[in-house]
C-alpha cells in the first residue's frame, strides 16, 4: 500500500494554475508489501504529478512573476540550495566524500557569450548571468562584503547612499563541499586561543551560517572553480523584503546595473526590483507593482596587516567591536571590547609628530553644491587638529571627485561625503569595520539636502508622539521596552542601533527656528548665511566624528554658562560645547545682548581627548601592553570639560537631567529662561516679518509651531531636575571625579519645579495676541509630498496642552516617583530633599492656585472666567494623573497612598471654595469645579470599596 499526501487541486491555499506540494510516504515503510507492478504504478503517478506541477508553474511564470495579495513569494537561499537543476548536480557519494571526480560541462560552453573582468576575482558577465571564477587560493579565505543602497526610493531606510546590513559587517568564505560550493557567513563573535581545548569547545558550540550551496558550474585552467553567482546576487540577499512589507524580489524585472573587477575588490551593482500587487502607495514611487532599488555589493579581501586592536574604555565614547573570548578565566569578563578606528601608522615612527603612511582620505562627491563645499571641507579637516596632538600631521585628506569620475561611492576603495536629495532631512556617518579587530575599512557620509529647505516641512503638525520623540521617548520602562519590541530589526542590531544619528533632522528644525528669529530682528541676509554655513560645518564635523569611530556625547553641552556661550574669544577655540558629537541647538542671544557664534566652528576638548585615546601611538605589541598608558589617558574623565554620556544615557527613562539633545549649559533653568525670552520676543513679529506681500500665511503657522516647541522642550529639560540623578562614568581614583550617582540638590529641584509651574502650567506664557491666531493659516495645497491638513484654523488648545501634558508626565511618571521614593531611603533623614509628598502637594497648589485667590470685587463671565480654558485643561489632565496614580500600580504603594490623600485634600479645597464663592463664579469655572469634586468623590468611593 502506498500513500501520496497533498492538498487537492484547487485548494484555497493554492491558487488555480498551481499544484500543491506532494508528501510521499517513504517506500521503505512498505517495501515488503510492494510488488514490481506497484512500483511501476507509483513511478508513473509521481512522474505525471511532477510534470503537471512543472507545466502549471511554467504557465504561471509566463503570465507574470508578480505575487498576488493572497500569495506573496520570495526567493530564499534555502530554495536555491535545494534546486539541483541550476548549473549542474552532484551525486550523494561525491558530496559526502568531498571528491571532485564529477564531470562538469565544458569551460568554453558554460562561459560562452560572456565578457571577462579581471581582478581580485575573475568575473564572467553575460546578459542575465554573472559567474565568479575562484582560484584554489580563494577557497576558505576571508572576504569582506559591503552592501550599500546605491539608488533608493526616497523612503527611509531605502535611501541612496545608505549603508546596509544587519548586525556585524559581513565576512564571507567560499568552502568546497563535494561538487558544491558553500557561501558561508562567518561567526566572528566567539573566539579562543588557537589550538586550545577552549577553541575546540567554541567550534562545537557556535557555527557559521551557510547562506547558499551552489553547484560548481565548471572548472577552469589551473584548477579554478566557476560559480554561477546569479542566484545569490540576483536575489533578496540584503533582506530588503524585511522593510518592504508585501513585496518580493522579482528576478525577471531586475538586471545588472554595473559590474567591475579591480585588483583589490569586486564591485557589483544590481537594479533590484521588488514586486507587489500594487495595493500599497508610496509618494516617491510611480507604481508599487515594481519598486527598484539599486543594491551595490563590494567584495574585497579582509586585510591582513600589523594592525593592533585597541581596547575600549567606557569613559570615552567609541563604537565597539565585541568578541567573547573563552580562553579567559571563568572569573574574568570574557567580553573583549575593541574600539572601532582606522589603521594609522606614522611614516616616521621615531618622530614625535609624523604624517601617516596612509592618510584617511575623504572624497567630496561631485553632487555637492559649490556654495557648500568649503564649509564641508573645513569641517572634515578640522579633525586634523586633534590628530596632530595625537602625533599625526595631516591624518585626514579631502579630495574632490572629478566631474568625469565613473566610480561609485559604494566602492570600498573610496571614503565619500555624499549629497543626496531624498527629502528625508537627515545626515549619517557610518563606517564599515573588520568585525574581528575593530579596524575601520570604509566610510561614507550622507547628507540629505532637504534639511536646508526647512520652511518646506510641515512643522505645525506636531503630535504627542512627535513631541515624545523630541524629548527622549517613553518615560516608563514598560513603555520603552514595548517601543523597542515594535522597532524594525534594522534599528535593533548591535552597534548600528547606537548610531541612528538624527542630528540633521533636528538641525533642520534649529535652522528654521534660527531663520525665524534672525529674520524678525531684521538682520541682513549675510547674517542668515553665516548661521547656515556655521551649522553646515558643525554637522560635517559631527558626521565625520562618527566615521572616525566616535559615538554621541550628549552631556558635553554643560561646558559653558549661558553668558559664556556668546563670548567668541572662548567659543572660537573650543566650540560652543565640549564636543561636536553632541546635538547642539542654535545659539540665539536675547534682544539687546551680544550675539556669539550660532554653531560650533571647531571641535571641542572632549574630541581632542577621545582622538588621543583612540589614535595616539603607544608602544607594545598586544592590546594589554597599552592598558597602563590608556588608563592614564582615560583617568582624566573627572575634568569638567570631558564629561561623557551617550544614546543609552539619554532615553526618557534615564535619570541624568544634563544628558539631553539640543540643550545648553549646566544650568538648564537659565537655558530655559533664555529660550522662553527669545520665543516671547519673536512671536509677535512672525506674521509681519516672515510673510511677504503676495505670500500665503503658512510660514507664520510653521514658525509658531517651531517657537512653541522650542518653549516646550526647554521647560521639559528643566522638569528633569525633579527626581533627577547626575550620572558619572568616571572610575574610582580618577582625579576630581564626582560620585557615580549624585542626587540633584533639593534647592535645584524646587527651583526647577517653580519655573515649570510658572512657564508651563500657567496661562501667562501662552497669552499670545489674538491677531496672531487669525493669521496662522495652513497651506491650501493638496497633492503628493505635502501633509494633509485636518484643521485649517489653528488648534491652539490642543497644541499647548500636548506640551503641558508631556511635562506633567515627566514630573509624575511612575519612574520619577519611584526615584524620589528610593532617594528618601538612600539619604540620611537629616538631608534636605524633595519628597513625593512635597512634590504632589506643590503640584496641586500650583495647578489650582485660583482656589486661593481673592474673589472680592471681581466680576466673572464666560468670556472672562475665573479659571481660564488653558488652566481648566491642565487641571483636568492633572486630576486624571492623580486618579491613575491612586488607582493604578505604576508607582510605589506609598505614592499611590499620597495620590489618594491629595485627591481628598483637593476635594476639600474645591468644596470650601465653591461654598464661599460659588455664586460669584462664571458658569465655566463653576461647572468645572463641581465636576472635579464629583469625580474625586466617585474615585475615592470606588477605591475604598475595592480595598479588602
PyMOL commands that set and color helices and strands:
alter all, ss='L'
color gray80, all
select helices_A, chain A and resi 27-33+36-63+77-82+92-97+107-110+136-138+197-205+221-223+230-233+240-242+251-253+370-381+384-389+449-452+454-456+464-470+477-486+489-491+494-499+503-520+525-547+556-558+564-566+568-574+605-615+623-638+640-642+647-649+668-683+686-690+698-719+746-761+764-766+770-775+796-812+814-826+836-847+849-852+869-887+893-920+923-946
alter helices_A, ss='H'
color red, helices_A
select strands_A, chain A and resi 4-5+23-24+115-117+122-125+130-134+143-151+162-164+170-177+180-185+190-191+209-219+225-228+248-249+255-261+265-275+290-301+320-325+335-339+354-355+360-364+392-393+396-400+415-420+427-433+440-448+725-727+741-743
alter strands_A, ss='S'
color yellow, strands_A
deselect
rebuild
show_as cartoon
